[in-house]
C-alpha cells in the first residue's frame, strides 16, 4: 500500500511533504504525490482554454518538481498529474484506484502558522474520504530522517472513541511509537456576574474528567496486556477556557501525531467531522489523522 499526498498545483508548500515523508518512513511505505488539475469545458484548439490548460499543467509540473526536490531520496515516491472536476474528487479517485491507505494534505495558506486550517477543498475531502486523512499544520517541518515517536488518540469516553484508542495502539506498535490518550475540556472563565452557573459547569466538567480518567486507565490496561503492546505514555486531559487553551494545556512532542475519530453522525465508512472533532482538528499544534467510522476498529490496520 501507499500514502497519497495531495499538493496544490498552483502553490508550493513543504509542510505536507515533511509530514508525508515522516509518515511513510515510519510505516515503511512509499508515496504517490499527486497534483489534481480541474477539468474544463472542451474548446477549439488554440483557444484561450487550451492556453490555460498548458499554463496549468506547466505550473503543476513545477509544483511536482518542487516536491521531488523537497523529498529527495528520503522515501520512494511517484509523481502524477490527475485531472478531475475537483481536488476532493481527484484524490478520492486516486485513493480508490491505487490501494491507498492514507491521504495526506496540507493546511490552507490563510491559516495561522503552527495550526491546522481547512480550505474549501480539504474540508470537502474530510466529508467524503474513503480512507483516513492526515493534515499538516501550516509551516510544519521535521528534522532529516524524522519518524513518528508518539501517537496520541483523542478520547471522548464513548465506545467508538475506545475503538479508536485500540486501533491507534496497533498503529503505534507497528511504527515503534509511544501511545497516549488525550481528552479535552473547555470551561468558560469565572466571572463575577455568572459565577454560580460556572461553578455548576466546572463541577460537571470535573465529574466528566474523573469518568474519562477511569475509562482511559482501563483502556491502557487492556492495551498493556497485549503481546504486541506499544510503549504507554499515559492519559492526559487538557483543560482551558477555549479550545486553543485546552490543546495548549498539554505537552506535545516533535514527531507526534494526533488521531481523531470521525463523527458518529456522519456516513458509514467515510470521514465526517462533528463539531467536537472539528474544533480539535482546527486547534491542534501537531499533525492530525482523521479516521473514518469503522476504520479504527482493531485489526483493520
C-alpha positions as CSV (number, residue, x, y, z in Angstrom):
1,X,0.0,0.0,0.0
2,X,1.0,3.7,-0.4
3,X,0.3,7.0,1.1
4,X,-1.3,9.6,-1.3
5,X,-0.1,13.1,-1.0
6,X,-2.2,15.9,-2.4
7,X,-0.3,19.0,-3.4
8,X,-1.8,22.3,-4.6
9,X,-1.0,22.5,-8.4
10,X,-0.7,26.3,-8.0
11,X,1.1,26.6,-4.7
12,X,4.4,25.3,-3.4
13,X,4.3,24.1,0.2
14,X,6.8,21.9,2.0
15,X,4.6,21.2,5.1
16,X,2.6,18.4,3.6
17,X,5.7,16.9,2.2
18,X,7.5,16.9,5.5
19,X,4.5,15.2,7.1
20,X,4.2,12.6,4.3
21,X,7.9,11.7,4.5
22,X,7.7,11.2,8.3
23,X,4.6,9.0,8.0
24,X,6.0,7.0,5.1
25,X,9.4,6.5,6.7
26,X,7.7,5.3,9.9
27,X,5.3,2.9,8.1
28,X,7.9,1.6,5.7
29,X,5.8,2.5,2.6
30,X,6.1,4.7,-0.4
31,X,4.3,7.9,-1.6
32,X,2.2,8.9,-4.5
33,X,2.5,12.7,-4.8
34,X,-0.4,14.0,-6.9
35,X,-1.4,17.4,-8.3
36,X,-5.1,17.4,-9.3
37,X,-5.9,19.6,-12.3
38,X,-9.5,20.8,-12.6
39,X,-11.3,19.7,-15.8
40,X,-12.7,22.4,-18.1
41,X,-15.2,22.6,-20.9
42,X,-13.8,21.4,-24.3
43,X,-13.0,24.2,-26.7
44,X,-11.3,24.5,-30.1
45,X,-7.6,24.0,-30.3
46,X,-5.6,27.2,-29.9
47,X,-8.4,28.8,-27.8
48,X,-7.8,30.6,-24.5
49,X,-8.9,27.4,-22.8
50,X,-6.1,25.4,-24.5
51,X,-3.6,28.1,-23.4
52,X,-4.9,28.0,-19.9
53,X,-4.6,24.2,-19.8
54,X,-1.0,24.4,-20.9
55,X,-0.3,27.0,-18.2
56,X,-2.0,25.0,-15.5
57,X,-0.2,21.8,-16.5
58,X,3.2,23.6,-16.6
59,X,2.6,25.2,-13.2
60,X,1.5,21.8,-11.7
61,X,4.7,20.2,-13.1
62,X,6.8,22.8,-11.4
63,X,5.0,22.1,-8.1
64,X,5.7,18.4,-8.6
65,X,9.4,19.2,-9.4
66,X,9.5,21.2,-6.1
67,X,8.0,18.3,-4.3
68,X,10.7,15.9,-5.7
69,X,13.4,18.4,-4.6
70,X,12.0,18.6,-1.1
71,X,11.6,14.8,-0.7
72,X,14.8,13.9,-2.5
73,X,15.6,10.3,-1.9
74,X,14.1,10.3,1.7
75,X,11.3,7.9,0.7
76,X,10.3,6.3,-2.6
77,X,7.8,8.4,-4.4
78,X,5.8,8.5,-7.7
79,X,4.7,11.9,-9.1
80,X,1.4,12.1,-11.0
81,X,-0.9,14.7,-12.6
82,X,-4.5,13.8,-12.4
83,X,-7.5,15.6,-14.0
84,X,-10.8,15.7,-12.1
85,X,-13.7,18.1,-11.5
86,X,-12.3,19.0,-8.1
87,X,-9.3,18.2,-5.9
88,X,-11.5,16.3,-3.5
89,X,-12.9,14.0,-6.2
90,X,-9.5,13.6,-7.8
91,X,-7.8,12.5,-4.6
92,X,-10.7,10.1,-3.8
93,X,-10.4,8.6,-7.2
94,X,-6.7,8.1,-6.9
95,X,-7.1,6.6,-3.4
96,X,-9.6,4.0,-4.5
97,X,-7.6,3.2,-7.7
98,X,-4.2,2.8,-6.1
99,X,-5.0,0.9,-2.9
100,X,-4.0,3.9,-0.8
101,X,-4.2,3.5,3.0
102,X,-3.9,7.3,3.9
103,X,-4.4,10.6,2.2
104,X,-2.0,13.4,3.3
105,X,-2.9,17.1,2.7
106,X,-1.7,20.5,3.9
107,X,-3.4,23.4,5.6
108,X,-4.9,26.4,3.9
109,X,-2.3,29.2,3.4
110,X,-4.8,31.6,5.1
111,X,-4.5,29.8,8.5
112,X,-2.1,30.7,11.3
113,X,1.4,29.2,11.4
114,X,1.6,26.1,13.5
115,X,-2.1,25.3,13.4
116,X,-4.4,23.5,11.0
117,X,-6.7,25.5,8.7
118,X,-9.1,23.7,6.4
119,X,-9.7,25.2,3.0
120,X,-12.8,24.5,1.0
121,X,-11.3,21.5,-0.8
122,X,-9.7,19.9,2.3
123,X,-13.0,20.4,4.2
124,X,-14.9,18.7,1.4
125,X,-12.3,15.9,1.3
126,X,-12.9,15.3,5.0
127,X,-16.6,14.8,4.4
128,X,-16.1,12.2,1.7
129,X,-12.7,10.5,2.0
130,X,-12.8,6.7,1.9
131,X,-9.6,6.3,3.9
132,X,-8.0,8.2,6.9
133,X,-6.8,11.8,6.1
134,X,-3.7,13.2,7.7
135,X,-3.4,17.0,7.8
136,X,-0.2,19.0,8.3
137,X,-0.3,22.3,10.3
138,X,0.7,25.3,8.3
139,X,4.5,25.6,8.3
140,X,5.1,22.1,9.6
141,X,8.7,20.9,9.4
142,X,10.6,17.9,10.6
143,X,14.3,17.1,11.1
144,X,16.0,14.9,8.5
145,X,15.1,11.2,9.0
146,X,12.3,12.1,11.4
147,X,9.8,9.4,12.4
148,X,6.6,9.2,14.4
149,X,7.6,9.0,18.1
150,X,4.2,9.2,19.7
151,X,0.6,8.6,18.7
152,X,-2.0,10.4,20.8
153,X,-5.6,9.2,20.5
154,X,-8.3,11.7,21.1
155,X,-10.8,10.1,23.5
156,X,-14.3,11.2,24.4
157,X,-15.4,8.4,26.7
158,X,-17.6,6.7,24.0
159,X,-17.5,3.2,22.6
160,X,-16.4,4.4,19.2
161,X,-13.6,6.5,20.7
162,X,-12.5,3.4,22.7
163,X,-12.2,1.5,19.4
164,X,-10.1,4.5,18.1
165,X,-7.7,4.1,21.0
166,X,-7.3,0.4,20.4
167,X,-6.7,0.9,16.7
168,X,-4.2,3.7,17.5
169,X,-2.4,1.3,19.8
170,X,-1.9,-1.1,16.9
171,X,-0.6,1.7,14.7
172,X,1.8,2.9,17.5
173,X,3.1,-0.6,17.9
174,X,3.6,-1.1,14.2
175,X,5.7,2.1,13.8
176,X,7.6,1.8,17.2
177,X,5.9,4.8,18.7
178,X,4.5,5.5,22.2
179,X,0.7,5.6,22.8
180,X,-1.0,8.3,24.7
181,X,-4.7,9.0,25.3
182,X,-5.8,12.7,25.4
183,X,-9.2,14.3,26.2
184,X,-10.1,17.9,26.2
185,X,-12.5,20.0,28.4
186,X,-13.4,23.6,27.7
187,X,-14.8,25.6,30.6
188,X,-15.5,29.3,30.4
189,X,-13.6,31.6,32.7
190,X,-15.2,32.6,36.0
191,X,-16.9,36.0,36.1
192,X,-18.4,38.0,39.0
193,X,-21.8,38.1,37.2
194,X,-22.3,34.5,36.4
195,X,-20.1,32.6,38.9
196,X,-22.8,30.4,40.2
197,X,-23.6,28.9,36.8
198,X,-20.0,28.5,36.0
199,X,-19.4,26.7,39.3
200,X,-22.0,24.1,38.3
201,X,-20.4,23.8,34.8
202,X,-17.0,23.3,36.4
203,X,-18.4,20.6,38.6
204,X,-19.9,18.8,35.6
205,X,-16.5,19.1,33.8
206,X,-14.7,17.7,36.9
207,X,-17.1,14.8,37.1
208,X,-16.7,14.1,33.4
209,X,-12.9,14.2,33.7
210,X,-13.0,11.7,36.5
211,X,-15.0,9.3,34.5
212,X,-12.8,9.7,31.5
213,X,-9.6,9.1,33.6
214,X,-11.0,5.9,34.9
215,X,-12.1,4.7,31.4
216,X,-8.7,5.7,29.9
217,X,-6.9,3.8,32.6
218,X,-8.9,0.6,31.8
219,X,-8.2,1.0,28.1
220,X,-4.5,1.4,28.7
221,X,-4.6,-1.7,30.9
222,X,-6.2,-3.6,28.1
223,X,-3.6,-2.4,25.6
224,X,-0.7,-3.2,28.0
225,X,-1.9,-6.8,28.3
226,X,-1.3,-7.5,24.7
227,X,1.8,-9.2,23.5
228,X,2.4,-6.6,20.8
229,X,1.6,-3.6,23.0
230,X,3.3,-0.3,22.3
231,X,5.0,1.7,25.0
232,X,2.4,3.5,27.1
233,X,2.8,7.3,27.6
234,X,-0.3,7.6,29.9
235,X,-3.6,9.5,29.7
236,X,-3.9,13.3,30.0
237,X,-6.7,15.8,30.0
238,X,-6.2,19.3,28.5
239,X,-8.4,22.0,30.1
240,X,-8.9,25.7,29.3
241,X,-11.4,28.4,28.7
242,X,-11.1,27.9,24.9
243,X,-10.2,25.1,22.6
244,X,-6.8,26.6,21.9
245,X,-6.1,26.9,25.6
246,X,-7.2,23.3,26.2
247,X,-5.0,22.0,23.4
248,X,-2.0,24.1,24.6
249,X,-2.5,22.8,28.2
250,X,-0.9,19.6,27.1
251,X,2.7,19.0,26.2
252,X,3.4,18.0,22.5
253,X,6.5,16.4,21.1
254,X,8.2,16.7,17.7
255,X,7.2,13.6,15.8
256,X,3.8,13.4,17.4
257,X,0.5,12.8,15.6
258,X,-3.0,13.2,17.0
259,X,-5.6,10.7,15.9
260,X,-9.2,11.8,15.8
261,X,-12.3,9.7,15.1
262,X,-15.0,10.7,12.6
263,X,-18.3,11.8,13.9
264,X,-20.9,9.1,14.6
265,X,-23.4,11.3,12.8
266,X,-21.5,11.0,9.5
267,X,-22.0,8.4,6.8
268,X,-20.6,5.0,7.5
269,X,-17.0,4.3,6.1
270,X,-16.5,8.0,5.3
271,X,-14.7,10.7,7.2
272,X,-17.1,13.3,8.7
273,X,-16.1,15.8,11.3
274,X,-18.7,16.6,14.1
275,X,-18.4,19.9,16.0
276,X,-16.2,18.4,18.7
277,X,-13.7,16.7,16.3
278,X,-13.6,19.8,14.1
279,X,-12.6,22.0,17.0
280,X,-9.8,19.5,18.0
281,X,-8.5,19.4,14.4
282,X,-8.5,23.2,13.9
283,X,-6.7,23.9,17.1
284,X,-4.1,21.1,17.0
285,X,-0.5,22.2,17.1
286,X,0.6,18.8,15.7
287,X,-0.4,16.8,12.6
288,X,-3.8,15.2,12.8
289,X,-5.0,11.9,11.3
290,X,-8.8,11.8,10.9
291,X,-10.2,8.3,10.8
292,X,-13.5,7.3,9.1
293,X,-16.1,5.4,11.1
294,X,-15.3,1.7,11.3
295,X,-11.7,2.1,10.1
296,X,-10.5,2.5,13.7
297,X,-11.7,-1.0,14.7
298,X,-8.8,-3.0,16.0
299,X,-7.4,-5.3,13.3
300,X,-8.3,-3.1,10.4
301,X,-4.7,-1.7,10.1
